Amino acid sequence: MKKFLIISSALTFVLFVACQGTTAKKVNSTTTASSPAIPSASSAGTAKTTGVPVMTFDKTSHDFGTINEGDKVTTTFGFTNTGDADLIIVDARGSCGCTVPEYPKNKAIAPGETGSIVVSFDSSNKPGIQQKSVTLSANTASGREMLRIKSSVTPDPVKQQQRDAQAKARQ
């Protein structure tokens, strides 16, 4: 029993230490390694090494309102790099498979430049109130930005009957 406790404690410690790298650290180390390949925004050719990029969004949430089950809807989140360093979005992930973001992956966005993230939501088999999010991993100070969408999905009558029949059969 003592061996088991010692081994499990050691394994827990190793996993804890190995998982200490945050997204911000990973993004900044990736950005630092690729910085020479990124063209500078200044015309003098000097690279900006001070400061941090800042993502300023025109909106961070969107309500699709009431939609029908099975509808596929999209919205666009516009943003501007209001910081004083190149912005790089490394990853964007939806909270589930029904929420899919399209973004400028690993593209340097210079200070003052704008970009957009298009988020698609597929309401198939998602009746009721839906609240989803998209998490962006970027080289900002926090390393992570969040966008949110929501909608009220009106159930398809045929599919709702099938769901009700399945629920009744389980009882």
Contacts in CASP RR format, 6 or more apart in sequence:
PFRMAT RR
TARGET T0000
AUTHOR 0000-0000-0000
METHOD contacts of the structure
MODEL  1
MKKFLIISSALTFVLFVACQGTTAKKVNSTTTASSPAIPSASSAGTAKTT
GVPVMTFDKTSHDFGTINEGDKVTTTFGFTNTGDADLIIVDARGSCGCTV
PEYPKNKAIAPGETGSIVVSFDSSNKPGIQQKSVTLSANTASGREMLRIK
SSVTPDPVKQQQRDAQAKARQ
22 143 0 8 1.000
23 137 0 8 1.000
23 143 0 8 1.000
23 144 0 8 1.000
24 139 0 8 1.000
24 140 0 8 1.000
24 141 0 8 1.000
24 142 0 8 1.000
24 143 0 8 1.000
24 144 0 8 1.000
26 90 0 8 1.000
26 137 0 8 1.000
27 88 0 8 1.000
27 90 0 8 1.000
27 137 0 8 1.000
27 138 0 8 1.000
27 139 0 8 1.000
27 143 0 8 1.000
28 139 0 8 1.000
30 88 0 8 1.000
30 90 0 8 1.000
30 139 0 8 1.000
31 86 0 8 1.000
31 88 0 8 1.000
31 139 0 8 1.000
35 47 0 8 1.000
35 49 0 8 1.000
36 47 0 8 1.000
38 86 0 8 1.000
38 88 0 8 1.000
38 108 0 8 1.000
39 108 0 8 1.000
40 46 0 8 1.000
40 47 0 8 1.000
40 48 0 8 1.000
41 48 0 8 1.000
41 86 0 8 1.000
41 110 0 8 1.000
41 111 0 8 1.000
42 48 0 8 1.000
48 84 0 8 1.000
48 85 0 8 1.000
48 86 0 8 1.000
48 111 0 8 1.000
49 85 0 8 1.000
50 84 0 8 1.000
50 85 0 8 1.000
51 83 0 8 1.000
51 84 0 8 1.000
51 85 0 8 1.000
52 83 0 8 1.000
52 84 0 8 1.000
52 85 0 8 1.000
52 139 0 8 1.000
52 140 0 8 1.000
52 141 0 8 1.000
53 81 0 8 1.000
53 83 0 8 1.000
53 84 0 8 1.000
53 85 0 8 1.000
53 86 0 8 1.000
53 87 0 8 1.000
53 88 0 8 1.000
53 109 0 8 1.000
53 111 0 8 1.000
53 138 0 8 1.000
53 139 0 8 1.000
53 140 0 8 1.000
54 81 0 8 1.000
54 82 0 8 1.000
54 83 0 8 1.000
54 87 0 8 1.000
54 140 0 8 1.000
54 141 0 8 1.000
55 79 0 8 1.000
55 80 0 8 1.000
55 81 0 8 1.000
55 82 0 8 1.000
55 87 0 8 1.000
55 136 0 8 1.000
55 138 0 8 1.000
55 140 0 8 1.000
55 145 0 8 1.000
56 79 0 8 1.000
56 80 0 8 1.000
56 81 0 8 1.000
56 82 0 8 1.000
57 77 0 8 1.000
57 78 0 8 1.000
57 79 0 8 1.000
57 145 0 8 1.000
57 147 0 8 1.000
58 77 0 8 1.000
58 78 0 8 1.000
58 79 0 8 1.000
59 77 0 8 1.000
59 78 0 8 1.000
60 77 0 8 1.000
60 146 0 8 1.000
60 147 0 8 1.000
60 148 0 8 1.000
61 147 0 8 1.000
61 148 0 8 1.000
61 149 0 8 1.000
61 150 0 8 1.000
62 75 0 8 1.000
62 77 0 8 1.000
62 119 0 8 1.000
62 148 0 8 1.000
62 149 0 8 1.000
62 150 0 8 1.000
63 149 0 8 1.000
63 150 0 8 1.000
63 151 0 8 1.000
64 73 0 8 1.000
64 75 0 8 1.000
64 121 0 8 1.000
64 149 0 8 1.000
64 150 0 8 1.000
64 151 0 8 1.000
65 150 0 8 1.000
65 151 0 8 1.000
65 152 0 8 1.000
66 151 0 8 1.000
66 152 0 8 1.000
66 153 0 8 1.000
66 154 0 8 1.000
67 73 0 8 1.000
67 123 0 8 1.000
67 151 0 8 1.000
67 152 0 8 1.000
67 153 0 8 1.000
67 154 0 8 1.000
68 123 0 8 1.000
68 153 0 8 1.000
68 154 0 8 1.000
68 156 0 8 1.000
69 123 0 8 1.000
69 124 0 8 1.000
69 125 0 8 1.000
69 126 0 8 1.000
69 127 0 8 1.000
69 153 0 8 1.000
69 154 0 8 1.000
69 155 0 8 1.000
69 156 0 8 1.000
69 159 0 8 1.000
70 122 0 8 1.000
70 123 0 8 1.000
70 124 0 8 1.000
70 125 0 8 1.000
70 153 0 8 1.000
70 156 0 8 1.000
71 123 0 8 1.000
71 153 0 8 1.000
72 120 0 8 1.000
72 121 0 8 1.000
72 122 0 8 1.000
72 123 0 8 1.000
73 120 0 8 1.000
73 121 0 8 1.000
73 123 0 8 1.000
73 151 0 8 1.000
74 118 0 8 1.000
74 119 0 8 1.000
74 120 0 8 1.000
74 121 0 8 1.000
75 118 0 8 1.000
75 119 0 8 1.000
75 149 0 8 1.000
76 116 0 8 1.000
76 117 0 8 1.000
76 118 0 8 1.000
76 119 0 8 1.000
77 116 0 8 1.000
77 117 0 8 1.000
77 118 0 8 1.000
77 119 0 8 1.000
77 147 0 8 1.000
78 114 0 8 1.000
78 115 0 8 1.000
78 116 0 8 1.000
78 117 0 8 1.000
79 114 0 8 1.000
79 115 0 8 1.000
79 116 0 8 1.000
79 117 0 8 1.000
80 112 0 8 1.000
80 113 0 8 1.000
80 114 0 8 1.000
80 115 0 8 1.000
81 87 0 8 1.000
81 109 0 8 1.000
81 110 0 8 1.000
81 111 0 8 1.000
81 112 0 8 1.000
81 113 0 8 1.000
81 114 0 8 1.000
82 111 0 8 1.000
82 112 0 8 1.000
83 111 0 8 1.000
83 112 0 8 1.000
84 111 0 8 1.000
85 111 0 8 1.000
85 139 0 8 1.000
86 108 0 8 1.000
86 109 0 8 1.000
86 110 0 8 1.000
86 111 0 8 1.000
86 139 0 8 1.000
87 108 0 8 1.000
87 109 0 8 1.000
87 110 0 8 1.000
87 111 0 8 1.000
87 138 0 8 1.000
87 139 0 8 1.000
87 140 0 8 1.000
88 106 0 8 1.000
88 107 0 8 1.000
88 108 0 8 1.000
88 109 0 8 1.000
88 138 0 8 1.000
88 139 0 8 1.000
89 103 0 8 1.000
89 104 0 8 1.000
89 105 0 8 1.000
89 106 0 8 1.000
89 107 0 8 1.000
89 109 0 8 1.000
89 117 0 8 1.000
89 136 0 8 1.000
89 137 0 8 1.000
89 138 0 8 1.000
90 105 0 8 1.000
90 106 0 8 1.000
90 137 0 8 1.000
90 138 0 8 1.000
90 139 0 8 1.000
91 105 0 8 1.000
91 136 0 8 1.000
91 137 0 8 1.000
92 101 0 8 1.000
92 103 0 8 1.000
92 105 0 8 1.000
92 117 0 8 1.000
92 134 0 8 1.000
92 135 0 8 1.000
92 136 0 8 1.000
92 137 0 8 1.000
93 101 0 8 1.000
93 134 0 8 1.000
93 135 0 8 1.000
94 100 0 8 1.000
94 101 0 8 1.000
94 132 0 8 1.000
94 133 0 8 1.000
94 134 0 8 1.000
94 135 0 8 1.000
95 132 0 8 1.000
95 133 0 8 1.000
95 134 0 8 1.000
95 135 0 8 1.000
96 132 0 8 1.000
97 122 0 8 1.000
98 121 0 8 1.000
98 122 0 8 1.000
98 123 0 8 1.000
98 124 0 8 1.000
98 126 0 8 1.000
98 132 0 8 1.000
99 119 0 8 1.000
99 120 0 8 1.000
99 121 0 8 1.000
99 132 0 8 1.000
99 133 0 8 1.000
99 134 0 8 1.000
99 149 0 8 1.000
100 119 0 8 1.000
100 120 0 8 1.000
100 122 0 8 1.000
101 117 0 8 1.000
101 118 0 8 1.000
101 119 0 8 1.000
101 120 0 8 1.000
101 134 0 8 1.000
101 136 0 8 1.000
101 147 0 8 1.000
102 117 0 8 1.000
102 118 0 8 1.000
102 119 0 8 1.000
102 120 0 8 1.000
103 117 0 8 1.000
103 118 0 8 1.000
103 136 0 8 1.000
104 115 0 8 1.000
109 115 0 8 1.000
117 134 0 8 1.000
117 136 0 8 1.000
117 147 0 8 1.000
119 134 0 8 1.000
119 147 0 8 1.000
119 149 0 8 1.000
121 130 0 8 1.000
121 132 0 8 1.000
121 149 0 8 1.000
121 151 0 8 1.000
123 130 0 8 1.000
123 151 0 8 1.000
123 153 0 8 1.000
125 159 0 8 1.000
126 153 0 8 1.000
127 153 0 8 1.000
127 154 0 8 1.000
127 155 0 8 1.000
127 156 0 8 1.000
127 159 0 8 1.000
127 160 0 8 1.000
127 163 0 8 1.000
128 152 0 8 1.000
128 153 0 8 1.000
128 154 0 8 1.000
128 155 0 8 1.000
129 150 0 8 1.000
129 151 0 8 1.000
129 152 0 8 1.000
129 153 0 8 1.000
130 150 0 8 1.000
130 151 0 8 1.000
130 152 0 8 1.000
130 153 0 8 1.000
131 148 0 8 1.000
131 149 0 8 1.000
131 150 0 8 1.000
132 148 0 8 1.000
132 149 0 8 1.000
132 150 0 8 1.000
133 146 0 8 1.000
133 147 0 8 1.000
133 148 0 8 1.000
133 149 0 8 1.000
134 146 0 8 1.000
134 147 0 8 1.000
134 148 0 8 1.000
134 149 0 8 1.000
135 144 0 8 1.000
135 145 0 8 1.000
135 146 0 8 1.000
136 144 0 8 1.000
136 145 0 8 1.000
136 146 0 8 1.000
136 147 0 8 1.000
137 143 0 8 1.000
137 144 0 8 1.000
138 144 0 8 1.000
138 145 0 8 1.000
155 163 0 8 1.000
END
